[in-house]
């Protein structure tokens, strides 16, 4: 039992590490989007894009046997941070990682 638990926890730890790295890559891309939006005077948020993404992610979650409501909550949490970054970029030209905590 203890070996199995330890093995499962190692797998969870590896997945968590991969998720952090994937999120970091995602935020690199969204910050580039934020710089582009700031340079072209586009608003920080895009409600149509968000609506489309929510529908797409809910469908993906269903296919993966993940609660679609959870996927939507996760997406909304991430988008709120992205919009915050875009607002920072528009006003200061950069994102403060200390401000994201």
LINZI-V97963 format. One record per residue. RES is the residue in one letter. SS is DSSP state (H for helix, E for strand, L for the rest). PSI is psi in whole degrees, -180 to 180 (* if undefined). D_FIRST is the distance of its C-alpha to the first C-alpha in Angstrom with 1 decimal. Layout:
res=RES ss=SS psi=PSI d_first=D_FIRST
res=RES ss=SS psi=PSI d_first=D_FIRST
//
This chain:
res=X ss=L psi=-47 d_first=0.0
res=X ss=H psi=-38 d_first=3.8
res=X ss=H psi=-42 d_first=5.5
res=X ss=H psi=-43 d_first=5.1
res=X ss=H psi=-45 d_first=6.1
res=X ss=H psi=-40 d_first=8.5
res=X ss=H psi=-45 d_first=9.8
res=X ss=H psi=-41 d_first=10.5
res=X ss=H psi=-37 d_first=12.2
res=X ss=H psi=-41 d_first=14.2
res=X ss=H psi=-44 d_first=15.4
res=X ss=H psi=-44 d_first=16.4
res=X ss=H psi=-42 d_first=18.2
res=X ss=H psi=-42 d_first=20.0
res=X ss=H psi=-43 d_first=21.1
res=X ss=H psi=-42 d_first=22.3
res=X ss=H psi=-44 d_first=24.3
res=X ss=H psi=-41 d_first=25.8
res=X ss=H psi=-42 d_first=26.8
res=X ss=H psi=-44 d_first=28.5
res=X ss=H psi=-39 d_first=30.4
res=X ss=H psi=-42 d_first=31.4
res=X ss=H psi=-40 d_first=32.6
res=X ss=H psi=-43 d_first=34.6
res=X ss=H psi=-40 d_first=36.3
res=X ss=H psi=-45 d_first=37.0
res=X ss=H psi=-30 d_first=38.7
res=X ss=H psi=-44 d_first=40.7
res=X ss=H psi=-45 d_first=42.1
res=X ss=H psi=-29 d_first=42.7
res=X ss=H psi=-34 d_first=44.5
res=X ss=H psi=-40 d_first=46.7
res=X ss=H psi=-43 d_first=47.4
res=X ss=H psi=-40 d_first=48.3
res=X ss=H psi=-41 d_first=50.7
res=X ss=H psi=-44 d_first=52.3
res=X ss=H psi=-44 d_first=52.7
res=X ss=H psi=-41 d_first=54.2
res=X ss=H psi=-26 d_first=56.6
res=X ss=L psi=12 d_first=57.7
res=X ss=L psi=37 d_first=57.7
res=X ss=L psi=151 d_first=55.2
res=X ss=L psi=155 d_first=53.3
res=X ss=L psi=-32 d_first=49.7
res=X ss=L psi=158 d_first=48.3
res=X ss=L psi=94 d_first=48.9
res=X ss=H psi=-35 d_first=48.2
res=X ss=H psi=-44 d_first=48.8
res=X ss=H psi=-45 d_first=46.4
res=X ss=H psi=-43 d_first=43.7
res=X ss=H psi=-44 d_first=44.4
res=X ss=H psi=-43 d_first=44.1
res=X ss=H psi=-40 d_first=40.9
res=X ss=H psi=-47 d_first=39.3
res=X ss=H psi=-44 d_first=40.3
res=X ss=H psi=-45 d_first=39.0
res=X ss=H psi=-34 d_first=35.6
res=X ss=H psi=-41 d_first=35.2
res=X ss=H psi=-44 d_first=35.9
res=X ss=H psi=-41 d_first=33.4
res=X ss=H psi=-44 d_first=30.7
res=X ss=H psi=-44 d_first=31.5
res=X ss=H psi=-33 d_first=31.2
res=X ss=L psi=4 d_first=27.8
res=X ss=L psi=40 d_first=26.6
res=X ss=L psi=143 d_first=26.6
res=X ss=L psi=117 d_first=28.5
res=X ss=H psi=-33 d_first=32.1
res=X ss=H psi=-39 d_first=32.8
res=X ss=H psi=-44 d_first=30.0
res=X ss=H psi=-41 d_first=31.4
res=X ss=H psi=-41 d_first=34.8
res=X ss=H psi=-44 d_first=33.7
res=X ss=H psi=-47 d_first=32.1
res=X ss=H psi=-46 d_first=35.3
res=X ss=H psi=-38 d_first=37.6
res=X ss=H psi=-47 d_first=35.8
res=X ss=H psi=-44 d_first=36.2
res=X ss=H psi=-38 d_first=39.8
res=X ss=H psi=-41 d_first=40.7
res=X ss=H psi=-40 d_first=39.8
res=X ss=H psi=-47 d_first=41.6
res=X ss=H psi=-41 d_first=44.7
res=X ss=H psi=-44 d_first=44.5
res=X ss=H psi=-45 d_first=44.5
res=X ss=H psi=-39 d_first=47.4
res=X ss=H psi=-42 d_first=49.4
res=X ss=H psi=-45 d_first=48.9
res=X ss=H psi=-42 d_first=50.0
res=X ss=H psi=-33 d_first=53.0
res=X ss=H psi=-34 d_first=54.1
res=X ss=H psi=-15 d_first=53.1
res=X ss=L psi=0 d_first=52.4
res=X ss=L psi=171 d_first=48.9
res=X ss=L psi=129 d_first=45.5
res=X ss=L psi=116 d_first=44.4
res=X ss=L psi=-29 d_first=40.7
res=X ss=H psi=-32 d_first=41.0
res=X ss=H psi=-19 d_first=42.4
res=X ss=H psi=-8 d_first=39.4
res=X ss=L psi=* d_first=37.1
//
